[in-house]
Structure formats: structure tokens, C-alpha cells
Amino acid sequence: MGALTRILVTRPQPDAEATAARLGAAGLSALVDPLLIVEPIRAAALPAGPFDAVALTSVNGARALAARPELSALTRLPLYAVGRRTAAVAPEGFADLHIAGGDGAALVALIRTSLPRGARVLHVAGEDRAVDLGAALAGDGIGVELFVIYRAVPAPALAPETCAALVAGQIDAAIHFSPRTAATLVACAQAADRAGGLAAGLCAALARVQHLCFSANVAAPLAGAGWPTRIADSPTEEGLFALLDR
């Protein structure tokens, strides 16, 4: 691969380890420091139906749905997944599976062309969402009900090993899959700089790192911090890995 050989991975587990393993198989060095911890919301109540379809906009939502007692009542419906990764970990048994192109806009377009006016979609999601399906589909007469079944809790700080590697210039690039993770990295670096001590200088160190981003929305908080960003041609892990070759 190219000159970017030491990569910071900040996505939640277990995806962080899977990405690190893929980097290792490509001959790259990965430093894993998850900045979000995913927690199920067990008390979440399923909205009143009936529904015409289920929509999943994240891998974490797909995993959380698999553990829900309501799953058996939902699998009779068609499932709309935001992309191939989400579809791959979605529970089995749904009546039909439709896979969008990898981001919220593609999912909105797929639902818009597949479902008639008056349809109702159950959006299985987390507390923080990159796309508002309800707002996007309101003009099409398609109703959306949220079923929030997990939350992502931000880490309070970067791990000491990560801080040391950044300050020492031992990280060439960081790969970013979500706006929330990117924003958490910015917040942690800024807090460390304000606090001073051994972790001071993180913002300057991260400004010397190439930030490879899933989409423009993911890049926004990083670019706002003045850090160099590059956006994948497609919102997929393959698109991110292709940036490592450039």
C-alpha cells in the first residue's frame, strides 16, 4: 500500500478489531482506541403498528435488533438496510431485504421509490442518528416511527498509548466511519490541550495526521478543527481503504 502505514482506528468494538485485522492483513499497523461504547436500551418500547417496512441505518442498530424480543414480530416485514455492512449483520428471517448504497441519502431514495404514499416505516436506530428519515420522507407521504434501542456513549479521553503515539509522530492516518466518533476525537484532543500535561499538543499532532473519512458529514468536525481530511469515493470500508493507496 502507500506511505500511510500506521493507522488510528477509533470506531466502537467489535468493528474496531475487525478493521484492525483487515489493516494487519494488508501489512499496515493499527492502533485501536474506541471512542464510543455502544449500550443497548433494554427498556425501549416498540411503537404501535402496523408497519409496512423496517429500516436500519447502522451496524449497531442491526446488532441490537437481533437481541430484541420484538424481532419475531417484525421479520414478516421487508427490511431496508442503509448499506451492505448493515445488511450483513442484520437478523435473518425478514420477508425481503433491500440494500441501499451506503448512506442516508441512498436509503431515503430507495424507500421513496419502493414504498407507496401512506406507508409506515419503523426506523430502528440509536439515540444519535446521521439521517432523519421522518423529515426526509415526509414530503412523500411516508410515515416514519423511531424505535431507539441503543446509545453510543463517548469516551472521556484518548488512551495514554494513543496520546503518546500521536505526540511522538507515530500515527500517519486515522480512519473515521461516523460523525459522532470524529467529533469525539476532536473533543478529546481539545480537552487534553486545555488540561496540559503529558497529553498536551494533541490538536497539533492530529493536524499532522491524514484523516480518511467515510463521507463529508464525517469529515465536517475534523475539518472544523483545521485537520486535513480526505473523503472516500464511496461510503464503504472499501472506499476508506482505497484512500490508503493514494
C-alpha positions as a printed Julia matrix, in Angstrom:
246×3 Matrix{Float64}:
   0.0     0.0    0.0
   1.01    3.68   0.06
   3.02    5.7    2.54
   0.26    5.68   5.16
   1.23    2.66   7.23
   0.4     3.47  10.88
  -3.36    3.87  11.3
  -5.52    5.01  14.23
  -8.88    3.2   14.49
 -11.43    4.84  16.81
 -14.7     3.11  15.89
 -16.61    1.08  18.51
 -15.97   -2.58  19.19
 -16.27   -5.2   17.77
 -15.89   -3.35  14.45
 -12.63   -1.71  15.55
 -10.89   -5.07  15.91
 -12.28   -6.28  12.59
 -10.92   -3.17  10.85
  -7.57   -3.56  12.64
  -7.35   -7.17  11.47
  -8.01   -6.1    7.9
  -5.31   -3.43   8.17
  -2.89   -6.01   9.57
  -3.62   -8.39   6.7
  -2.69   -5.55   4.32
   0.66   -5.1    6.06
  -0.35   -1.99   8.0
  -0.04   -1.22  11.7
  -3.28   -0.4   13.56
  -3.7     1.32  16.92
  -7.2     0.67  18.26
  -8.78    3.19  20.65
 -12.61    3.01  20.55
 -14.1     6.43  21.29
 -17.71    5.24  21.55
 -19.12    2.47  23.73
 -22.4     1.02  22.43
 -25.03    0.19  25.05
 -28.47   -1.39  24.44
 -31.57    0.43  25.73
 -33.43   -2.54  27.13
 -36.45   -0.53  28.28
 -37.2     0.77  24.78
 -40.85    0.26  23.81
 -41.88   -0.72  20.3
 -44.15    1.98  18.79
 -47.67    0.98  17.89
 -48.04   -0.55  14.44
 -48.93   -1.62  11.91
 -45.81   -1.03   9.83
 -45.05   -1.71   6.19
 -41.27   -1.96   6.49
 -38.3    -1.82   8.86
 -35.32    0.46   8.21
 -31.82    0.02   9.64
 -29.29    2.81   9.35
 -26.35    1.34  11.29
 -24.49   -1.86  12.06
 -25.03   -1.22  15.77
 -28.77   -0.98  15.24
 -28.73   -4.26  13.35
 -26.87   -6.0   16.17
 -29.13   -4.52  18.84
 -32.27   -5.56  16.95
 -31.06   -9.18  16.88
 -31.28   -9.27  20.68
 -34.74   -7.69  20.95
 -37.82   -9.74  21.95
 -39.86   -7.89  19.3
 -37.78   -9.29  16.45
 -40.05  -12.22  15.61
 -42.99   -9.86  15.12
 -41.0    -7.7   12.69
 -39.43  -10.28  10.4
 -42.65  -10.65   8.41
 -41.88   -7.16   7.02
 -39.4    -6.14   4.32
 -36.12   -4.76   5.66
 -34.36   -1.73   4.21
 -30.66   -1.54   5.15
 -28.52    1.55   4.61
 -25.68   -0.48   3.09
 -24.02   -3.85   2.67
 -22.27   -3.85   6.06
 -25.54   -3.23   7.9
 -27.31   -5.86   5.8
 -24.57   -8.4    6.52
 -25.13   -8.28  10.3
 -28.9    -7.79  10.22
 -31.01  -10.56  11.77
 -32.1   -13.3    9.39
 -35.68  -14.09   8.53
 -37.04  -10.82   7.14
 -39.57  -11.18   4.35
 -37.43   -9.27   1.88
 -34.11   -7.43   2.04
 -33.38   -4.18   0.22
 -29.85   -2.72   0.4
 -29.13    0.96  -0.27
 -25.86    2.45  -1.45
 -24.26    3.04   1.94
 -25.51    6.39   3.25
 -28.71    8.04   4.43
 -29.42    9.77   1.14
 -29.25    6.47  -0.74
 -31.58    4.83   1.78
 -34.1     7.65   1.51
 -34.07    7.34  -2.27
 -34.56    3.58  -2.1
 -37.51    3.8    0.3
 -39.03    6.66  -1.69
 -39.06    4.61  -4.89
 -40.11    1.33  -3.23
 -42.96    2.23  -0.89
 -46.23    3.99  -1.7
 -47.66    7.11  -0.09
 -49.32    6.23   3.2
 -46.75    3.55   4.06
 -45.33    3.44   7.59
 -41.68    2.59   8.28
 -40.2     1.53  11.61
 -36.74    3.12  11.85
 -34.61    1.04  14.25
 -31.84    3.34  15.41
 -29.7     4.79  18.17
 -30.11    7.96  20.18
 -27.85    9.87  17.78
 -28.63    9.48  14.1
 -26.88   10.71  10.96
 -30.13   10.81   8.98
 -33.68   11.9    9.86
 -35.76    9.5    7.78
 -39.02   11.03   9.01
 -38.14   14.52   7.8
 -36.66   13.24   4.54
 -39.72   11.15   3.63
 -42.48   13.41   4.95
 -42.96   15.07   1.58
 -43.51   11.66   0.01
 -46.35   10.85   2.39
 -44.34    8.03   4.02
 -44.56    7.98   7.81
 -41.59    7.01   9.97
 -41.69    5.86  13.61
 -38.46    5.73  15.61
 -37.54    2.68  17.69
 -34.44    3.8   19.61
 -32.79    0.67  21.02
 -29.17    1.64  21.68
 -26.96    4.53  22.64
 -23.3     5.3   21.95
 -21.53    6.77  24.97
 -18.44    8.87  24.14
 -15.13    8.05  25.78
 -13.94   10.76  28.2
 -10.4    10.78  26.8
  -7.99    9.13  24.42
  -5.99    6.23  25.82
  -2.49    7.12  27.1
  -0.97    4.89  24.41
  -2.8     6.84  21.71
  -1.72   10.19  23.13
   1.91    9.08  23.28
   1.87    7.73  19.72
   0.33   10.93  18.35
   2.68   13.29  20.13
   5.65   11.17  19.02
   4.5    11.36  15.39
   3.89    7.61  15.2
   0.44    7.84  13.54
   0.2     8.51   9.79
  -3.56    8.38   9.35
  -6.85    7.92  11.17
  -9.91    6.34   9.6
 -13.34    7.68  10.52
 -16.69    5.98  10.0
 -19.14    8.27  11.83
 -19.64   11.98  12.61
 -20.04   11.15  16.3
 -16.71    9.34  16.54
 -14.97   12.13  14.64
 -16.5    14.77  16.91
 -15.48   12.79  19.99
 -11.88   12.7   18.78
 -11.9    16.47  18.36
 -13.43   16.98  21.81
 -10.91   14.66  23.49
  -7.94   16.36  21.81
  -9.16   19.85  22.68
  -9.81   18.84  26.3
  -6.33   17.35  26.59
  -4.75   20.53  25.25
  -6.68   22.64  27.75
  -5.66   20.37  30.61
  -1.97   20.43  29.7
   0.43   17.79  30.98
   1.79   14.85  29.01
  -1.17   14.77  26.59
  -0.88   18.46  25.62
  -0.25   19.1   21.94
  -2.77   16.57  20.64
  -4.53   19.04  18.35
  -1.23   19.96  16.7
  -0.31   16.28  16.42
  -3.66   15.4   14.85
  -3.24   18.25  12.37
  -0.25   16.3   11.02
  -2.34   13.14  10.54
  -4.3    12.32   7.38
  -7.97   11.89   8.36
  -9.67    9.45   5.99
 -13.44    9.85   6.15
 -16.48    7.77   5.25
 -18.39   10.84   4.0
 -18.49   14.64   4.03
 -20.64   14.57   7.18
 -17.96   12.52   8.93
 -15.24   14.92   7.79
 -17.05   18.06   8.98
 -15.97   18.12  12.67
 -12.39   17.25  11.72
 -12.19   19.93   9.04
 -13.72   22.35  11.54
 -10.74   21.67  13.81
  -8.4    22.52  10.94
  -7.23   18.96  10.37
  -6.58   17.59   6.85
  -9.41   15.35   5.63
  -9.92   13.12   2.62
 -13.32   11.65   1.73
 -13.88    8.19   0.32
 -15.29    7.95  -3.2
 -17.94    5.58  -1.84
 -19.32    5.39   1.74
 -17.91    1.91   2.38
 -14.93    0.39   4.16
 -13.53   -0.43   0.72
 -13.74    3.26  -0.13
 -11.81    4.16   3.01
  -9.14    1.55   2.35
  -8.72    2.85  -1.18
  -7.6     6.19   0.3
  -4.64    4.39   1.88
  -3.32    3.63  -1.59
  -3.21    7.25  -2.7
